[in-house]
Structures are given as C-alpha cells and as structure tokens.
Amino acid sequence: MNILKWTSSIILSSGLCLTALNIYPLNLYVQFVGVMGWVYVGVLWEDYSIIFINVVGIIILGSGIIYSW
C-alpha cells in the first residue's frame, strides 16, 4: 500500500511539473494516472474524502484529455 501511495504521489507531482513546463497534453495523461492511483488508495482505505477529491480530479483531467483530441 505504501508503495502505491508514494508511486501515485510521484506520478502526480511529475504531471504537475509537466504543467509548469507547459508540456501539453502529456501533463494531463500523467496526472490522470497519478489521480487514478489515489482513488484506488482511497477505496482501499475507505476514505471518502480522498475518493471524492480524486474523482473530481479524474473528471477535470478527463475533460481536458477529451478537449485535447
């Protein structure tokens, strides 16, 4: 579990760095993967606040990915 949590955090942080460098749309895909990992962690922990905020992130990033097509 700890590995998944840290891996998702590193992936999500990498996506944020790509956003700062304006590397679009790769930043959206990378962040999407990180957020998906955190949703899974939230489900395993049964932590609804983590699930909620990351599902919102999935919706926002998913919309951006669709828009980029």
C-alpha positions in Angstrom: 0.0 0.0 0.0 2.8 2.4 0.9 4.4 1.8 -2.5 1.2 2.6 -4.3 0.7 5.8 -2.3 4.2 7.1 -2.9 4.2 6.0 -6.6 0.9 7.8 -7.2 2.3 10.9 -5.4 5.5 10.9 -7.5 3.5 10.4 -10.8 1.1 13.2 -9.8 3.9 15.5 -8.9 5.6 14.7 -12.2 2.4 15.7 -14.0 2.4 19.0 -12.1 6.0 19.7 -13.2 4.9 19.0 -16.8 2.1 21.5 -16.4 4.6 24.1 -15.1 6.7 23.4 -18.1 3.6 23.7 -20.4 4.1 20.2 -21.8 0.6 19.7 -23.0 -1.3 17.3 -23.2 1.2 14.8 -21.7 0.7 16.6 -18.4 -2.9 15.6 -18.4 -2.2 11.9 -19.0 0.5 11.7 -16.3 -1.7 13.4 -13.7 -4.6 11.2 -14.7 -2.6 8.1 -13.9 -1.5 9.6 -10.5 -5.1 10.5 -9.6 -6.3 7.1 -10.5 -3.8 5.6 -8.1 -5.0 7.8 -5.3 -8.6 6.8 -6.0 -7.6 3.2 -5.6 -5.8 4.1 -2.3 -8.9 5.9 -1.1 -11.1 2.9 -1.9 -8.7 0.5 -0.1 -8.7 2.8 2.9 -12.4 3.5 2.7 -11.5 7.2 2.9 -14.3 9.1 1.1 -12.7 12.5 1.2 -9.7 11.1 -0.8 -12.0 9.3 -3.2 -14.1 12.5 -3.7 -11.3 14.9 -4.4 -9.6 12.5 -6.8 -12.8 11.6 -8.6 -13.2 15.3 -9.1 -9.7 15.4 -10.5 -10.5 12.5 -12.8 -13.5 14.4 -14.2 -11.5 17.6 -14.7 -8.4 15.8 -16.2 -10.7 13.6 -18.3 -12.4 16.6 -19.7 -9.1 18.2 -20.6 -7.9 15.0 -22.3 -11.1 14.8 -24.4 -10.8 18.5 -25.2 -7.2 18.0 -26.4 -8.3 15.5 -29.0 
